[in-house]
Amino acid sequence: MIPSAPSRSDPVARVASGIVGGPAGRRLAPSLGFWRALPVLVLLATSIMAGAVLVKQHCRADGWTTPDQFWHACYSDIPVLYISEAMGTAQRPSLMDAVGTQGLGQAPLAGAAMWVVSGVVNATSGAKGTYEVPIEARRFFDVSAVVLAALLVAAVIAVAHTVGRRRRWDAAHLALSPALLASALISYELLAVACVAGLFWAWSRSRAILAGVFLGLAVCSQPVTAVLAFALLGLCLRAGRLRAGTTAVGVALATWVALRLILFPSPLGALGDSWQAWKASGPGYGSLWLVPSLLVQSRPRSAGLWYSGGVLGGPGSTMITLLGLALVAGVTVLLALTTHYRARLAHLALFSLAGGLLMVKSLPPQASLVLLPLIALAGLRWRDHLIWAGAELAYFVAVWLYIAASSEPNRGLPAGFYLVLVLLRCAAIGWLAAQAVLAARDPLRDPVRVPVDPAEESSQDDDPAGGVLDRTPDALVARV
């Protein structure tokens, strides 16, 4: 099997390769020893996480205080929650309190992971009652950074094994993304990234039960990942492998229920409380449904033809979000059944997850990181990746300046400028979804199925992450 050289097929990679001597030649032999793709990818992932720590260094050295943490763009939920929830004191919340509706404000599995890591930090530091807040918060942040780096490395390894030896360098989309520098250490979002990577690795090995476990864990880490089930079911329906798809989704549901039974003292009551709290909450930072509020805030004194409507409250944004997610799920299944040639699972999954993120009520900077494994598996061009990552970095700076404006309006970012960055970021996420649809509808746009280099024709793939779907003839196709 001939390895694919990104420096020969991707214009951005070709330019970047000048740092290490230029594009690979046609007679270049495969790398041996340490310089094989996988060790280098792990090294890149750990280096990017070291860079993410440097981005937070000002707060790490001086403490996470408001508004200083916003002016220096080094805010992180990790130390802030450790301090605000007294996780290093004798009043440390229990595990069930930490994952409850009024707990850490994180997804259940992420909240549980934070609680466990805080226990390890407390045990090693000997914190029993009083403690020095900056030192303990920094220690918790440092240990969390190591844990999250390990999760990123695990995700990179899973993606590298999923794409196969020929396209292993595609995992660099995950290991070397600029978006990680800004958002990797805001919260435990890399837990969801690792679960999504594990899902596709297990599915590529035709292990439907294990894939279902990873899907259930992903939903408990980032609920919007539930839309991936529709990509899986749509393609399984088309290929006549519905049993494998329903097995994975059924196991995912069982995993989700089991975790709620373990983590919540009253699962049904906690589920009802979570639903009521989510339904009543208004649109959060980054969401498209926050746009009316931002238009009102940026309305000039002489409105003229400016926006004169109201803002979206909790019930209104909840209804639109649910309808939007249902639309994304329906379009995902329709796309799975109607393309001329069956789409690859990674393309359909990228479309569904990007669409789901655009529909949710809150889209914080770190939420988009869950797209990275799918960008790598879809084999997108680095141009498309950098378009999206550039918008993410711009939004990362904008959101903190907008929040800081509440304390110092003269220095902060006005609502009108923040609105522009919100729309720019959503357009970049939509760009990724559009590229996934184009590749799904036209295999000639997909370098995995149609290698750019003629020397790679003999090793052409169908769907490396497809598992039971790979090279399977269609059983049901809908023509529109």
C-alpha atoms as one frame of an Amber mdcrd trajectory, in Angstrom:
protein
   0.000   0.000   0.000   1.473   3.344  -1.114   1.274   6.060   1.582  -0.319
   9.321   0.487   1.982  12.346   0.789  -0.040  15.488   1.692   2.763  17.702
   0.371   2.127  16.302  -3.108  -1.673  16.498  -3.125  -2.603  19.452  -0.880
  -1.472  22.956  -1.967  -1.348  24.280   1.612   0.677  21.296   2.807   2.979
  21.720  -0.188   3.746  25.330   0.800   4.130  24.452   4.493   6.506  21.608
   3.645   9.117  24.200   2.689  10.007  24.389   6.388  11.294  20.797   6.281
  12.778  20.708   2.815   9.864  20.895   0.400   7.298  18.461  -1.052   7.931
  14.738  -1.068   9.336  13.384  -4.321   7.740  10.516  -6.200  10.610   8.181
  -5.309  10.600   9.018  -1.603  10.636   5.798   0.425   8.239   5.377   3.384
   9.597   6.761   6.666  11.146   4.270   9.063  11.703   4.189  12.805  10.582
   7.133  14.903   9.807   9.327  11.899   6.872   7.243  10.793   3.582   9.105
  10.678   2.137   7.985  14.009   5.040   8.970  16.330   5.310  12.343  14.582
   1.564  12.919  14.936   1.766  12.171  18.669   4.683  14.597  18.965   2.682
  17.272  17.120  -0.329  16.727  19.393   1.717  17.101  22.574   3.426  20.188
  21.136   0.109  21.848  20.309  -1.123  21.162  23.855   2.050  22.751  25.223
   1.204  25.778  23.096  -2.322  25.787  24.533  -0.833  25.971  28.038   1.281
  28.960  26.962  -1.866  30.728  25.741  -3.216  30.454  29.315   0.111  31.360
  30.939  -0.880  34.875  32.018  -3.820  33.571  34.043  -1.816  30.558  35.163
   0.808  32.882  36.648  -1.399  35.701  37.985  -4.647  33.852  38.678  -8.005
  33.686  36.928  -9.573  36.987  37.947 -12.274  39.072  36.265 -11.975  41.039
  34.009  -8.240  40.368  33.621  -8.842  36.829  32.326 -11.012  38.228  29.541
  -8.640  41.007  28.478  -5.831  38.458  28.137  -8.081  35.820  26.513  -6.930
  33.176  29.002 -10.274  32.281  30.576 -10.833  28.605  31.393 -13.747  26.805
  33.045 -11.293  24.359  34.606  -9.718  26.505  37.364 -12.732  28.800  37.659
 -15.031  25.898  38.546 -12.418  24.434  40.878 -12.493  27.686  42.838 -16.202
  28.576  42.595 -17.399  25.061  43.468 -14.885  24.705  46.347 -13.573  21.434
  44.919 -10.352  21.767  46.901 -11.946  22.295  50.316 -13.757  20.241  52.923
 -17.019  21.437  51.314 -16.144  19.695  48.058 -19.355  18.575  46.301 -20.136
  14.900  45.945 -19.983  13.192  42.549 -23.766  13.309  42.154 -23.844  17.000
  43.087 -21.073  17.725  40.588 -22.981  16.244  37.643 -26.424  17.469  38.675
 -28.409  20.284  37.099 -27.057  22.830  39.585 -23.582  21.272  39.697 -20.565
  22.183  37.591 -22.631  23.238  34.594 -20.902  20.662  32.396 -22.139  17.624
  30.494 -22.482  14.644  32.895 -19.349  12.760  31.829 -17.244  15.943  31.679
 -18.445  16.951  35.141 -17.641  13.504  36.502 -14.153  13.636  34.955 -13.509
  17.042  36.545 -14.635  15.693  39.918 -12.316  12.683  39.672  -9.322  14.807
  38.647  -9.998  17.237  41.507  -9.942  14.291  43.912  -6.547  13.207  42.578
  -5.222  16.753  42.929  -6.511  17.045  46.485  -5.021  13.681  47.442  -1.601
  14.565  46.079  -1.559  18.114  47.484  -2.921  17.188  50.908  -5.616  19.866
  50.744  -8.079  19.205  53.562  -9.594  22.463  54.647  -8.143  25.870  53.901
  -5.855  26.228  50.918  -4.133  28.839  48.785  -6.552  29.498  45.939  -4.098
  30.473  43.136  -1.721  27.583  43.830  -4.421  24.913  44.069  -6.291  26.231
  41.030  -3.064  26.212  39.015  -2.304  22.655  40.148  -5.779  21.510  39.098
  -5.346  23.250  35.747  -1.932  21.621  35.191  -3.161  18.117  36.004  -6.213
  18.669  33.791  -3.927  19.789  30.955  -1.991  16.516  31.218  -5.237  14.507
  31.210  -6.584  16.414  28.211  -3.275  16.005  26.356  -3.533  12.244  26.904
  -7.101  12.311  25.533  -5.935  14.224  22.461  -3.113  11.745  21.851  -5.575
   8.853  22.189  -7.907  10.549  19.699  -5.058  11.134  17.229  -4.005   7.484
  17.446  -7.607   6.340  16.931  -8.069   8.576  13.880  -4.693   7.547  12.419
  -5.651   3.877  12.667  -9.121   4.573  11.261  -7.982   6.349   8.099  -5.520
   3.555   7.343  -1.839   3.548   6.481  -2.250   5.231   3.109  -3.943   8.358
   4.539  -2.425   8.344   8.041  -1.166  11.919   7.715  -4.803  13.079   7.555
  -4.801  12.757  11.343  -2.657  15.918  11.381  -5.958  17.812  11.034  -6.593
  16.743  14.618  -3.039  16.804  15.946  -2.037  20.177  14.528  -5.200  22.268
  14.387  -4.751  25.972  15.286  -8.163  25.825  16.997  -6.612  23.646  19.727
  -4.246  26.439  20.744  -7.155  28.665  21.659  -9.846  26.320  22.962  -8.341
  22.985  24.048  -8.028  24.044  27.705 -11.259  25.982  28.182 -13.087  22.903
  29.422 -13.035  19.097  29.080 -14.253  19.188  25.469 -11.404  16.893  24.370
 -13.205  14.113  26.227 -15.965  14.307  23.616 -13.335  14.533  20.849 -11.718
  11.298  22.077 -15.104   9.550  22.287 -16.008  10.551  18.709 -12.612   9.335
  17.489 -13.140   6.071  19.386 -16.589   5.678  17.826 -15.202   5.795  14.290
 -12.249   3.568  15.121 -14.567   0.912  16.554 -17.012   1.191  13.651 -14.186
   0.909  11.103 -13.302  -2.428  12.762 -16.952  -3.585  12.399 -17.412  -3.564
  16.188 -20.927  -2.200  16.427 -21.298  -2.754  20.179 -18.074  -0.954  21.035
 -18.984   1.837  18.614 -22.302   2.195  20.426 -20.520   2.480  23.772 -18.325
   5.277  22.421 -21.355   7.027  20.922 -23.153   6.895  24.271 -20.082   8.293
  26.028 -19.817  11.043  23.401 -23.439  12.074  23.976 -22.780  12.225  27.722
 -19.778  14.468  27.000 -21.343  16.635  24.271 -25.111  16.056  23.721 -25.168
  17.386  20.151 -23.106  14.374  19.019 -26.372  12.388  19.151 -26.986  13.534
  15.552 -24.208  11.165  14.464 -26.661   8.326  15.004 -28.683   9.526  12.000
 -25.653   9.462   9.708 -24.972   5.911  10.843 -28.566   4.739  10.457 -29.044
   6.427   7.073 -26.038   4.724   5.492 -26.833   1.370   7.104 -30.357   1.580
   5.697 -28.971   2.240   2.220 -26.439  -0.579   2.413 -28.874  -3.093   3.875
 -26.859  -3.308   7.107 -29.513  -1.832   9.360 -28.922  -4.457  12.035 -25.389
  -3.174  12.671 -26.629   0.416  12.797 -29.510  -0.280  15.166 -27.182  -2.337
  17.380 -24.756   0.583  17.697 -27.519   3.121  18.362 -29.268   0.782  20.824
 -26.045   0.217  22.756 -25.444   3.985  22.743 -28.854   4.552  24.283 -28.218
   1.838  26.875 -24.832   3.399  27.709 -26.441   6.810  28.148 -29.127   5.368
  30.438 -26.564   3.374  32.431 -24.416   6.447  33.036 -27.409   8.417  34.245
 -28.316   5.582  36.622 -24.756   5.594  37.987 -24.230   9.344  38.189 -27.646
  10.596  39.260 -29.447   9.579  42.478 -32.826  10.083  40.819 -32.304   9.649
  37.070 -35.847  10.514  35.987 -36.049  13.491  38.311 -32.633  14.726  37.241
 -33.593  14.290  33.586 -36.745  16.342  34.156 -34.797  19.044  35.984 -32.201
  19.178  33.205 -34.905  19.449  30.559 -36.738  22.218  32.408 -33.531  24.172
  33.001 -32.488  23.835  29.354 -35.963  24.732  28.069 -36.113  27.881  30.195
 -32.602  29.079  29.316 -32.164  31.705  26.626 -29.649  31.628  23.777 -26.016
  31.577  24.915 -22.790  32.952  23.517 -22.034  32.013  19.925 -25.508  30.773
  19.043 -27.355  31.940  15.939 -30.406  32.445  18.133 -28.527  35.174  20.016
 -28.497  37.317  16.863 -31.823  39.129  17.582 -30.544  40.128  21.020 -27.295
  41.421  19.529 -29.222  43.384  16.916 -31.243  45.032  19.656 -28.091  45.846
  21.636 -26.379  47.374  18.602 -29.441  49.361  17.508 -28.496  53.028  16.913
 -30.479  55.846  18.522 -32.097  56.712  15.193 -33.110  53.182  14.247 -34.458
  53.968  10.773 -34.558  50.675   8.858 -32.664  48.856  11.634 -33.983  45.696
  13.263 -37.132  46.508  15.262 -38.120  43.037  16.452 -37.721  41.457  19.850
 -35.281  38.958  21.305 -35.635  35.199  21.501 -36.378  33.921  24.989 -36.104
  30.433  26.417 -39.281  28.830  24.978 -38.829  30.385  21.531 -35.192  29.391
  21.168 -35.986  25.910  22.501 -38.642  25.341  19.841 -36.415  26.609  17.033
 -33.499  24.473  18.266 -35.596  21.296  18.362 -37.038  21.969  14.907 -33.569
  22.739  13.580 -32.080  19.533  14.971 -34.972  17.535  13.517 -34.330  19.184
  10.143 -30.617  18.317  10.315 -31.449  14.697  11.180 -33.946  14.434   8.300
 -31.609  15.996   5.739 -28.803  13.694   6.896 -30.898  10.572   6.241 -32.166
  12.007   2.941 -28.604  12.729   1.818 -27.564   9.196   2.784 -30.268   7.689
   0.575 -30.206  10.002  -2.457 -26.576  10.538  -3.502 -25.667   8.895  -6.798
 -22.812   7.002  -5.133 -23.086   6.125  -1.441 -21.444   8.834   0.678 -18.620
   8.024   3.030 -19.638   7.914   6.686 -17.170  10.668   7.626 -18.702  13.131
   5.155 -22.232  12.485   6.329 -21.169  12.650   9.966 -19.343  15.954   9.415
 -22.412  17.446   7.770 -24.762  16.287  10.537 -22.516  17.426  13.393 -21.724
  20.806  11.823 -25.434  21.320  11.192 -26.247  20.297  14.752 -23.766  22.811
  16.160 -25.418  25.577  14.144 -28.785  24.699  15.677 -27.894  24.540  19.380
 -28.803  27.264  21.890 -25.239  27.859  23.047 -22.030  27.525  21.047 -18.996
  28.321  23.229 -15.541  28.479  21.595 -14.550  24.945  22.625 -17.736  23.303
  21.278 -16.429  23.262  17.689 -13.426  21.098  18.589 -15.607  18.002  18.259
 -15.528  18.575  14.482 -11.776  17.906  14.284 -11.869  14.073  14.099 -14.444
  14.302  11.317 -12.412  16.879   9.366  -9.511  14.428   9.466 -11.605  11.389
   8.553 -13.309  13.273   5.717  -9.905  14.077   4.201 -10.728  17.770   3.721
  -8.156  20.134   2.259  -6.084  22.190   4.673  -7.475  25.277   2.944 -10.959
  24.424   4.226  -9.603  23.581   7.668  -7.750  26.903   7.946 -10.795  28.897
   6.795 -12.755  27.388   9.663  -9.896  27.612  12.183  -9.260  31.262  11.312
 -12.888  32.116  12.051 -12.672  30.151  15.312  -9.571  32.069  16.429 -11.173
  35.415  15.577 -14.299  34.472  17.524 -12.194  33.241  20.451 -10.750  36.728
  20.914 -14.068  38.469  20.216 -16.162  36.619  22.789 -13.865  37.495  25.697
 -13.708  41.154  24.682 -17.494  41.211  24.386 -17.913  39.702  27.845 -15.327
  42.105  29.274 -17.310  45.038  27.847 -19.855  44.537  30.633 -17.253  45.741
  33.135 -15.398  48.295  30.966 -17.527  49.285  27.937 -14.922  51.688  26.573
 -12.353  48.899  26.188 -14.605  45.993  25.308 -16.062  44.842  21.994 -19.430
  46.415  21.051 -22.384  44.146  20.340 -22.379  45.024  16.626 -18.801  43.843
  16.107 -19.436  40.719  18.178 -22.468  40.001  15.987 -20.261  40.086  12.876
 -17.843  37.578  14.426 -20.694  35.272  15.482 -22.022  35.222  11.918 -18.515
  34.746  10.506 -17.903  31.753  12.743 -21.269  30.175  11.902 -20.556  30.714
   8.204 -17.206  28.919   8.626 -18.917  25.942  10.278 -21.442  25.986   7.431
 -18.502  25.992   4.992 -17.284  22.695   6.446 -20.782  21.238   6.118 -20.948
  22.403   2.492 -17.583  20.808   1.663 -18.789  17.546   3.203 -21.954  17.619
   1.075 -20.005  18.384  -2.111 -17.627  15.472  -1.478 -20.559  13.181  -0.620
 -22.384  14.022  -3.853 -19.309  14.000  -6.097 -16.643  11.366  -5.304 -14.276
  13.150  -7.697 -13.898  15.813  -4.994 -12.823  13.199  -2.453  -9.064  12.457
  -2.462  -9.666   9.309  -0.412 -11.715   7.720  -3.189  -9.962   9.388  -6.119
  -6.286  10.023  -5.280  -4.801  13.167  -6.818  -1.522  11.346  -7.476  -1.897
   8.708 -10.254   0.724   6.607  -8.445  -1.857   6.027  -5.706  -4.585   4.617
  -7.953  -3.732   1.039  -7.041  -4.460   1.720  -3.380  -7.759   3.564  -3.826
 -10.148   3.209  -0.886 -13.929   3.088  -0.720 -14.681   4.032   2.912 -11.854
   3.348   5.404 -14.103   4.305   8.337 -17.124   2.483   6.929 -16.697  -0.858
   8.683 -19.524  -3.109   7.486 -20.413  -0.431   4.903 -17.047  -0.565   3.134
 -17.405  -1.931  -0.424 -20.962  -3.066   0.305 -23.454  -2.798  -2.604 -26.537
  -0.604  -2.142 -29.787  -2.198  -1.030 -32.020   0.892  -0.980 -31.548   4.081
  -3.005 -34.023   6.958  -3.306 -33.880   9.066  -6.440 -35.079  12.686  -6.185
